[in-house]
Amino acid sequence: MLDKHIHEVIKKTTYKKLENGVWYAEIPGFVGVWSTDTSVEECRDELIDVLDEWLILKLKDNDPLPVVNVSIYKIKPFLAIV
């Protein structure tokens, strides 16, 4: 379930190439979740690692998480067969 959440959140990433040629990535609404690297791909990979650790800490501390796309959590009704 955490992977689905990360996949949806990463879609919101903004990238910027800095003057020194390094790529910077951040996710709006996720304070403190950012990364830098020499390529967009490496920057994205690093951002996923940062987001993963950030989410684990938020969950561990019982902190609220930003709302992303709640439709990814489709709950199917449970039918008991007797």
TAWO-V732591 format. One record per backbone hydrogen bond with DSSP energy under -0.5 kcal/mol. CO is the residue of the C=O (numbers start at 1). NH is the residue of the N-H. E is the energy in kcal/mol with one decimal. If there is no record, write none. Layout:
<<CO,NH,E> <CO,NH,E>>
This chain:
<<1,5,-1.8> <2,6,-2.6> <3,7,-2.5> <4,8,-2.0> <5,9,-2.4> <6,10,-2.7> <7,11,-0.8> <9,12,-2.1> <10,13,-1.8> <12,28,-0.7> <14,26,-2.0> <16,18,-0.6> <16,24,-2.8> <18,21,-2.2> <22,18,-3.2> <23,37,-1.9> <24,16,-2.3> <25,35,-2.1> <26,14,-2.8> <26,28,-0.6> <27,30,-2.2> <29,31,-0.7> <30,33,-2.2> <32,34,-0.9> <33,27,-1.3> <35,25,-2.6> <37,23,-3.4> <39,43,-2.4> <40,44,-2.6> <41,45,-2.4> <42,46,-2.4> <43,47,-2.3> <44,48,-2.3> <45,49,-1.7> <46,50,-2.5> <47,51,-3.0> <48,52,-2.5> <49,53,-2.2> <50,54,-2.6> <51,55,-2.9> <52,56,-2.1> <53,57,-2.3> <54,58,-2.4> <55,59,-2.7> <56,60,-2.7> <57,61,-2.4> <58,63,-2.8> <59,62,-0.9> <68,70,-0.5> <69,72,-1.8> <70,73,-1.5> <72,74,-1.1> <73,75,-0.6> <74,76,-0.6> <77,79,-0.5> <78,80,-0.6> <79,81,-0.5> <80,82,-0.7>>
